Amino acid sequence: MTEPAPGVFRDRPVSFVRRSGRMSEAQERAWSELAPAFVLPVPRDTAATSVARGAELDPVAVWGRTAPLVVEIGSGQGHAIVHGASSRPDDDFLAVEVFRAGLARTMLDAERAALRNLRLVEANAPEVLERLLPAGSVDELWVFFPDPWHKKKHTKRRLVQPEFVPHAGRAVRPGGMLRLATDWEDYARQMRDVLDAAPEFERAFEDDWAPRFDGRVLTAFERKGERAGRAIRDLVYRRAGA
Ligand SMILES: C[S@@+](CC[C@H](N)C(=O)[O-])C[C@H]1O[C@@H](n2cnc3c(N)ncnc32)[C@H](O)[C@@H]1O
């Protein structure tokens, strides 16, 4: 990703359209009361969800310990990551999302579960992988039900495409895992083509698709795909070079 000139917006399309939907009262409260404890401050570039160059975080300072780090990008309402952080207290978790109401919901659930091992970032995921996370700091990277952008003229907005690979490859440590799931067959194939061709990653499944990742909870997006008769595809790749 080349740096836009000062004052110039991003030089390539992002994988989201920011929803301006109002937050509920509980979500507003969550944001003002809980964000200081959960949401990491991010130095910005031009765009509101950007990450400034040189803005690397220090995991030991953030989580107060050295532990395996699981990062979910596009965490939505936070169901998968709250479940992960609750069931794996010895690991640290980072939710990356641009949808504020989703981050607020995640914090409410995290507070209810008294989670201390979960932090959130409101930022564009490729920039988080490229700039915010130290190289090789991530043990597991999760991408579950990314926006499908299924119209042909929009597929360039998809998160998982060749440009995504160096960012993911930089953040995930050698031997670390990249887990993906989608209910859109052609996106699943695109993910598999892109990652099979990437020297940074090795396939970690034997058949056409990986078995369902048992750490993945059923979300509205998966239910919607199933109701529409779409097959759910899981994929898992290992970062090469271990
Ligand atoms: C279809 S939803 C899936 C949410 C969740 N993973 C689930 O399975 O319920 C995709 C989410 O990814 C977020 N998203 C899309 N592009 C993103 C990006 N570049 N950076 C951060 N979040 C992104 C969207 O805001 C949306 O909440």
The ligand as a Gaussian input file, in Angstrom:
#p B3LYP/6-31G(d) Opt

LIG

0 1
 C      -20.460000      -9.449000       7.277000
 S      -19.866000      -8.777000       8.748000
 C      -19.345000     -10.207000       9.683000
 C      -19.152000      -9.924000      11.142000
 C      -18.663000     -11.108000      11.992000
 N      -17.358000     -11.570000      11.580000
 C      -19.666000     -12.234000      11.994000
 O      -19.359000     -13.313000      11.469000
 O      -20.756000     -12.028000      12.534000
 C      -18.329000      -8.076000       8.236000
 C      -17.787000      -7.045000       9.209000
 O      -16.491000      -6.661000       8.782000
 C      -16.327000      -5.270000       9.031000
 N      -15.269000      -4.804000       8.122000
 C      -15.308000      -4.830000       6.774000
 N      -14.167000      -4.357000       6.263000
 C      -13.380000      -4.025000       7.327000
 C      -12.083000      -3.461000       7.431000
 N      -11.370000      -3.171000       6.344000
 N      -11.589000      -3.226000       8.648000
 C      -12.317000      -3.526000       9.766000
 N      -13.551000      -4.059000       9.727000
 C      -14.075000      -4.308000       8.515000
 C      -17.697000      -4.679000       8.759000
 O      -17.886000      -3.444000       9.417000
 C      -18.626000      -5.775000       9.293000
 O      -18.974000      -5.547000      10.643000

